[in-house]
Amino acid sequence: MGSDTDKPCQLALSLAEKGGLAFIPGLNNVVTRLSGDQLDAAGRVALLAAVEAAGLAELPARAPIPGKGADYKTYALDVELNGRQLKVEFNDLTLTPPLAHLLELIRSLAAAHSS
């Protein structure tokens, strides 16, 4: 009997980040893409755990957007996991600790695989 890490897992995600405090060309519209195929077993396990902990399926598809002109980032996260599509949009004001951890992990894994 194999462990959960032995099971094939189809995982792909896209994270779009927009906005922020100041407009800096190239930094205000960043899209990060990751696929489970790019990651080693430890990276896949960590990413799957972070996706699960973030509770994406329970989040509203779009978090409330505050008034115009606020200096916050907005995020659009699309996750495909074993054929199931999860899409959520949120911002710095609605960012929960599990979502913040997921964002940081995505950035870190993407950086490690882009060099």
PyMOL CGO cylinders between C-alpha atoms (Angstrom):
from pymol import cmd
from pymol.cgo import CYLINDER

trace = [
    CYLINDER, 0.00, 0.00, 0.00, 1.57, 3.30, -1.12, 0.3, 1, 1, 1, 1, 1, 1,
    CYLINDER, 1.57, 3.30, -1.12, 1.50, 6.66, 0.57, 0.3, 1, 1, 1, 1, 1, 1,
    CYLINDER, 1.50, 6.66, 0.57, -0.44, 9.70, -0.67, 0.3, 1, 1, 1, 1, 1, 1,
    CYLINDER, -0.44, 9.70, -0.67, 2.75, 11.06, -2.23, 0.3, 1, 1, 1, 1, 1, 1,
    CYLINDER, 2.75, 11.06, -2.23, 2.89, 7.96, -4.48, 0.3, 1, 1, 1, 1, 1, 1,
    CYLINDER, 2.89, 7.96, -4.48, -0.48, 8.78, -6.07, 0.3, 1, 1, 1, 1, 1, 1,
    CYLINDER, -0.48, 8.78, -6.07, -0.37, 10.64, -9.37, 0.3, 1, 1, 1, 1, 1, 1,
    CYLINDER, -0.37, 10.64, -9.37, -1.66, 14.16, -8.91, 0.3, 1, 1, 1, 1, 1, 1,
    CYLINDER, -1.66, 14.16, -8.91, -2.60, 16.59, -11.64, 0.3, 1, 1, 1, 1, 1, 1,
    CYLINDER, -2.60, 16.59, -11.64, -1.82, 20.06, -10.31, 0.3, 1, 1, 1, 1, 1, 1,
    CYLINDER, -1.82, 20.06, -10.31, -1.53, 23.35, -12.14, 0.3, 1, 1, 1, 1, 1, 1,
    CYLINDER, -1.53, 23.35, -12.14, -1.97, 26.88, -10.89, 0.3, 1, 1, 1, 1, 1, 1,
    CYLINDER, -1.97, 26.88, -10.89, -1.81, 30.46, -12.03, 0.3, 1, 1, 1, 1, 1, 1,
    CYLINDER, -1.81, 30.46, -12.03, -1.47, 33.45, -9.72, 0.3, 1, 1, 1, 1, 1, 1,
    CYLINDER, -1.47, 33.45, -9.72, -2.02, 36.96, -11.07, 0.3, 1, 1, 1, 1, 1, 1,
    CYLINDER, -2.02, 36.96, -11.07, -1.00, 39.89, -8.85, 0.3, 1, 1, 1, 1, 1, 1,
    CYLINDER, -1.00, 39.89, -8.85, -2.05, 43.46, -9.65, 0.3, 1, 1, 1, 1, 1, 1,
    CYLINDER, -2.05, 43.46, -9.65, -1.78, 46.83, -7.98, 0.3, 1, 1, 1, 1, 1, 1,
    CYLINDER, -1.78, 46.83, -7.98, 0.10, 47.89, -4.91, 0.3, 1, 1, 1, 1, 1, 1,
    CYLINDER, 0.10, 47.89, -4.91, 1.48, 51.05, -3.40, 0.3, 1, 1, 1, 1, 1, 1,
    CYLINDER, 1.48, 51.05, -3.40, 3.26, 52.53, -6.42, 0.3, 1, 1, 1, 1, 1, 1,
    CYLINDER, 3.26, 52.53, -6.42, 3.10, 51.89, -10.13, 0.3, 1, 1, 1, 1, 1, 1,
    CYLINDER, 3.10, 51.89, -10.13, 6.29, 50.21, -11.28, 0.3, 1, 1, 1, 1, 1, 1,
    CYLINDER, 6.29, 50.21, -11.28, 6.17, 48.84, -14.83, 0.3, 1, 1, 1, 1, 1, 1,
    CYLINDER, 6.17, 48.84, -14.83, 6.53, 45.07, -14.86, 0.3, 1, 1, 1, 1, 1, 1,
    CYLINDER, 6.53, 45.07, -14.86, 5.85, 44.69, -11.15, 0.3, 1, 1, 1, 1, 1, 1,
    CYLINDER, 5.85, 44.69, -11.15, 2.20, 45.70, -11.03, 0.3, 1, 1, 1, 1, 1, 1,
    CYLINDER, 2.20, 45.70, -11.03, 0.87, 42.88, -13.17, 0.3, 1, 1, 1, 1, 1, 1,
    CYLINDER, 0.87, 42.88, -13.17, 2.76, 39.71, -12.32, 0.3, 1, 1, 1, 1, 1, 1,
    CYLINDER, 2.76, 39.71, -12.32, 1.54, 36.27, -13.39, 0.3, 1, 1, 1, 1, 1, 1,
    CYLINDER, 1.54, 36.27, -13.39, 3.10, 33.16, -11.89, 0.3, 1, 1, 1, 1, 1, 1,
    CYLINDER, 3.10, 33.16, -11.89, 2.37, 29.69, -13.24, 0.3, 1, 1, 1, 1, 1, 1,
    CYLINDER, 2.37, 29.69, -13.24, 3.32, 26.36, -11.68, 0.3, 1, 1, 1, 1, 1, 1,
    CYLINDER, 3.32, 26.36, -11.68, 2.65, 22.79, -12.63, 0.3, 1, 1, 1, 1, 1, 1,
    CYLINDER, 2.65, 22.79, -12.63, 3.01, 19.72, -10.45, 0.3, 1, 1, 1, 1, 1, 1,
    CYLINDER, 3.01, 19.72, -10.45, 5.32, 18.34, -13.15, 0.3, 1, 1, 1, 1, 1, 1,
    CYLINDER, 5.32, 18.34, -13.15, 7.82, 21.14, -12.41, 0.3, 1, 1, 1, 1, 1, 1,
    CYLINDER, 7.82, 21.14, -12.41, 8.08, 20.25, -8.72, 0.3, 1, 1, 1, 1, 1, 1,
    CYLINDER, 8.08, 20.25, -8.72, 9.83, 17.52, -6.83, 0.3, 1, 1, 1, 1, 1, 1,
    CYLINDER, 9.83, 17.52, -6.83, 7.80, 15.35, -4.43, 0.3, 1, 1, 1, 1, 1, 1,
    CYLINDER, 7.80, 15.35, -4.43, 8.48, 17.63, -1.43, 0.3, 1, 1, 1, 1, 1, 1,
    CYLINDER, 8.48, 17.63, -1.43, 7.39, 20.72, -3.38, 0.3, 1, 1, 1, 1, 1, 1,
    CYLINDER, 7.39, 20.72, -3.38, 4.18, 19.00, -4.56, 0.3, 1, 1, 1, 1, 1, 1,
    CYLINDER, 4.18, 19.00, -4.56, 3.33, 17.83, -1.04, 0.3, 1, 1, 1, 1, 1, 1,
    CYLINDER, 3.33, 17.83, -1.04, 3.97, 21.30, 0.43, 0.3, 1, 1, 1, 1, 1, 1,
    CYLINDER, 3.97, 21.30, 0.43, 1.90, 23.00, -2.29, 0.3, 1, 1, 1, 1, 1, 1,
    CYLINDER, 1.90, 23.00, -2.29, -0.98, 20.55, -1.95, 0.3, 1, 1, 1, 1, 1, 1,
    CYLINDER, -0.98, 20.55, -1.95, -0.98, 21.01, 1.83, 0.3, 1, 1, 1, 1, 1, 1,
    CYLINDER, -0.98, 21.01, 1.83, -0.99, 24.81, 1.45, 0.3, 1, 1, 1, 1, 1, 1,
    CYLINDER, -0.99, 24.81, 1.45, -3.85, 24.69, -1.08, 0.3, 1, 1, 1, 1, 1, 1,
    CYLINDER, -3.85, 24.69, -1.08, -5.83, 22.47, 1.29, 0.3, 1, 1, 1, 1, 1, 1,
    CYLINDER, -5.83, 22.47, 1.29, -5.09, 24.68, 4.32, 0.3, 1, 1, 1, 1, 1, 1,
    CYLINDER, -5.09, 24.68, 4.32, -6.15, 27.82, 2.43, 0.3, 1, 1, 1, 1, 1, 1,
    CYLINDER, -6.15, 27.82, 2.43, -9.65, 26.36, 2.03, 0.3, 1, 1, 1, 1, 1, 1,
    CYLINDER, -9.65, 26.36, 2.03, -10.08, 27.68, -1.51, 0.3, 1, 1, 1, 1, 1, 1,
    CYLINDER, -10.08, 27.68, -1.51, -13.29, 25.71, -2.08, 0.3, 1, 1, 1, 1, 1, 1,
    CYLINDER, -13.29, 25.71, -2.08, -14.93, 27.49, 0.87, 0.3, 1, 1, 1, 1, 1, 1,
    CYLINDER, -14.93, 27.49, 0.87, -13.87, 31.01, -0.14, 0.3, 1, 1, 1, 1, 1, 1,
    CYLINDER, -13.87, 31.01, -0.14, -16.12, 33.31, -2.15, 0.3, 1, 1, 1, 1, 1, 1,
    CYLINDER, -16.12, 33.31, -2.15, -15.16, 33.45, -5.83, 0.3, 1, 1, 1, 1, 1, 1,
    CYLINDER, -15.16, 33.45, -5.83, -14.47, 37.17, -5.44, 0.3, 1, 1, 1, 1, 1, 1,
    CYLINDER, -14.47, 37.17, -5.44, -13.67, 39.00, -2.21, 0.3, 1, 1, 1, 1, 1, 1,
    CYLINDER, -13.67, 39.00, -2.21, -15.30, 42.40, -1.73, 0.3, 1, 1, 1, 1, 1, 1,
    CYLINDER, -15.30, 42.40, -1.73, -13.33, 45.16, -3.42, 0.3, 1, 1, 1, 1, 1, 1,
    CYLINDER, -13.33, 45.16, -3.42, -12.88, 48.29, -1.28, 0.3, 1, 1, 1, 1, 1, 1,
    CYLINDER, -12.88, 48.29, -1.28, -13.35, 51.80, -2.66, 0.3, 1, 1, 1, 1, 1, 1,
    CYLINDER, -13.35, 51.80, -2.66, -11.41, 53.12, -5.61, 0.3, 1, 1, 1, 1, 1, 1,
    CYLINDER, -11.41, 53.12, -5.61, -7.87, 54.38, -5.11, 0.3, 1, 1, 1, 1, 1, 1,
    CYLINDER, -7.87, 54.38, -5.11, -6.75, 52.11, -2.27, 0.3, 1, 1, 1, 1, 1, 1,
    CYLINDER, -6.75, 52.11, -2.27, -3.10, 51.03, -2.32, 0.3, 1, 1, 1, 1, 1, 1,
    CYLINDER, -3.10, 51.03, -2.32, -3.52, 47.29, -2.03, 0.3, 1, 1, 1, 1, 1, 1,
    CYLINDER, -3.52, 47.29, -2.03, -2.73, 44.33, -4.23, 0.3, 1, 1, 1, 1, 1, 1,
    CYLINDER, -2.73, 44.33, -4.23, -5.38, 42.13, -5.77, 0.3, 1, 1, 1, 1, 1, 1,
    CYLINDER, -5.38, 42.13, -5.77, -4.80, 38.46, -6.54, 0.3, 1, 1, 1, 1, 1, 1,
    CYLINDER, -4.80, 38.46, -6.54, -6.51, 36.03, -8.90, 0.3, 1, 1, 1, 1, 1, 1,
    CYLINDER, -6.51, 36.03, -8.90, -5.65, 32.42, -8.16, 0.3, 1, 1, 1, 1, 1, 1,
    CYLINDER, -5.65, 32.42, -8.16, -6.68, 29.56, -10.47, 0.3, 1, 1, 1, 1, 1, 1,
    CYLINDER, -6.68, 29.56, -10.47, -5.94, 26.05, -9.26, 0.3, 1, 1, 1, 1, 1, 1,
    CYLINDER, -5.94, 26.05, -9.26, -6.62, 22.87, -11.19, 0.3, 1, 1, 1, 1, 1, 1,
    CYLINDER, -6.62, 22.87, -11.19, -6.34, 19.82, -8.99, 0.3, 1, 1, 1, 1, 1, 1,
    CYLINDER, -6.34, 19.82, -8.99, -7.15, 16.39, -10.40, 0.3, 1, 1, 1, 1, 1, 1,
    CYLINDER, -7.15, 16.39, -10.40, -9.59, 17.90, -12.90, 0.3, 1, 1, 1, 1, 1, 1,
    CYLINDER, -9.59, 17.90, -12.90, -11.29, 20.17, -10.36, 0.3, 1, 1, 1, 1, 1, 1,
    CYLINDER, -11.29, 20.17, -10.36, -11.03, 23.90, -11.08, 0.3, 1, 1, 1, 1, 1, 1,
    CYLINDER, -11.03, 23.90, -11.08, -10.89, 26.41, -8.20, 0.3, 1, 1, 1, 1, 1, 1,
    CYLINDER, -10.89, 26.41, -8.20, -10.84, 30.15, -8.92, 0.3, 1, 1, 1, 1, 1, 1,
    CYLINDER, -10.84, 30.15, -8.92, -10.71, 32.84, -6.27, 0.3, 1, 1, 1, 1, 1, 1,
    CYLINDER, -10.71, 32.84, -6.27, -9.98, 36.56, -6.29, 0.3, 1, 1, 1, 1, 1, 1,
    CYLINDER, -9.98, 36.56, -6.29, -8.92, 38.35, -3.13, 0.3, 1, 1, 1, 1, 1, 1,
    CYLINDER, -8.92, 38.35, -3.13, -6.90, 41.33, -2.01, 0.3, 1, 1, 1, 1, 1, 1,
    CYLINDER, -6.90, 41.33, -2.01, -4.50, 42.41, 0.72, 0.3, 1, 1, 1, 1, 1, 1,
    CYLINDER, -4.50, 42.41, 0.72, -7.42, 43.39, 2.94, 0.3, 1, 1, 1, 1, 1, 1,
    CYLINDER, -7.42, 43.39, 2.94, -9.04, 39.94, 2.75, 0.3, 1, 1, 1, 1, 1, 1,
    CYLINDER, -9.04, 39.94, 2.75, -5.78, 37.96, 2.85, 0.3, 1, 1, 1, 1, 1, 1,
    CYLINDER, -5.78, 37.96, 2.85, -5.93, 35.27, 5.55, 0.3, 1, 1, 1, 1, 1, 1,
    CYLINDER, -5.93, 35.27, 5.55, -2.78, 33.73, 7.10, 0.3, 1, 1, 1, 1, 1, 1,
    CYLINDER, -2.78, 33.73, 7.10, -3.27, 30.44, 5.17, 0.3, 1, 1, 1, 1, 1, 1,
    CYLINDER, -3.27, 30.44, 5.17, -3.68, 32.37, 1.89, 0.3, 1, 1, 1, 1, 1, 1,
    CYLINDER, -3.68, 32.37, 1.89, -0.59, 34.45, 2.69, 0.3, 1, 1, 1, 1, 1, 1,
    CYLINDER, -0.59, 34.45, 2.69, 1.37, 31.23, 3.28, 0.3, 1, 1, 1, 1, 1, 1,
    CYLINDER, 1.37, 31.23, 3.28, 0.12, 29.81, -0.04, 0.3, 1, 1, 1, 1, 1, 1,
    CYLINDER, 0.12, 29.81, -0.04, 1.15, 32.97, -1.92, 0.3, 1, 1, 1, 1, 1, 1,
    CYLINDER, 1.15, 32.97, -1.92, 4.61, 32.93, -0.37, 0.3, 1, 1, 1, 1, 1, 1,
    CYLINDER, 4.61, 32.93, -0.37, 5.05, 29.23, -1.19, 0.3, 1, 1, 1, 1, 1, 1,
    CYLINDER, 5.05, 29.23, -1.19, 3.95, 29.77, -4.81, 0.3, 1, 1, 1, 1, 1, 1,
    CYLINDER, 3.95, 29.77, -4.81, 6.44, 32.63, -5.20, 0.3, 1, 1, 1, 1, 1, 1,
    CYLINDER, 6.44, 32.63, -5.20, 9.23, 30.65, -3.58, 0.3, 1, 1, 1, 1, 1, 1,
    CYLINDER, 9.23, 30.65, -3.58, 8.64, 27.49, -5.66, 0.3, 1, 1, 1, 1, 1, 1,
    CYLINDER, 8.64, 27.49, -5.66, 8.35, 29.54, -8.87, 0.3, 1, 1, 1, 1, 1, 1,
    CYLINDER, 8.35, 29.54, -8.87, 11.59, 31.39, -8.10, 0.3, 1, 1, 1, 1, 1, 1,
    CYLINDER, 11.59, 31.39, -8.10, 13.40, 28.11, -7.43, 0.3, 1, 1, 1, 1, 1, 1,
    CYLINDER, 13.40, 28.11, -7.43, 12.27, 26.72, -10.78, 0.3, 1, 1, 1, 1, 1, 1,
    CYLINDER, 12.27, 26.72, -10.78, 12.88, 29.80, -12.88, 0.3, 1, 1, 1, 1, 1, 1,
    CYLINDER, 12.88, 29.80, -12.88, 16.62, 29.90, -12.29, 0.3, 1, 1, 1, 1, 1, 1,
]
cmd.load_cgo(trace, "trace")
